[in-house]
Amino acid sequence: MRANRWGQAKREVIALKPLIVERLESGVTTRQVWLELKAEGKVSVALSKFYAQVKRLLTPEPAGRSGRAPILPRSTSLIAPVQPAGTDITRADDPHFAKFDHNNRPDLDENW
């Protein structure tokens, strides 16, 4: 048995797409299509790889999905701004900053 090259199933299914779609629409099963194409020597891949590529070929890709990560606009910054040394980054008027008093210890009776 000869080994198939990487991507061989995808190439074979894409090349035979019109024939495969026509046969499937006429009511023939995917296995029967593979058996017929295998007997004619048009495909050389395993049945499982043929199934996977036919499924991928016939399943529509969801809108907005290209398989790549989205490209962010240049104005979007993923890095937090750097504060110059010696400046106080806590602001009493800003509710988004946490305020910690490290010297304040809670009363144990309140917690337990």
Secondary structure, 3 states (H helix, E strand, C coil): CCCCCCCHHHHHHHHCHHHHHHHHHCCCCHHHHHHHHHHHCCCCCCHHHHHHHHHHHHCCCCCCCCCCCCCCCCCCCCCCCCCCCCCCCCCCCCCCCCCCCCCCCCCHHHHC
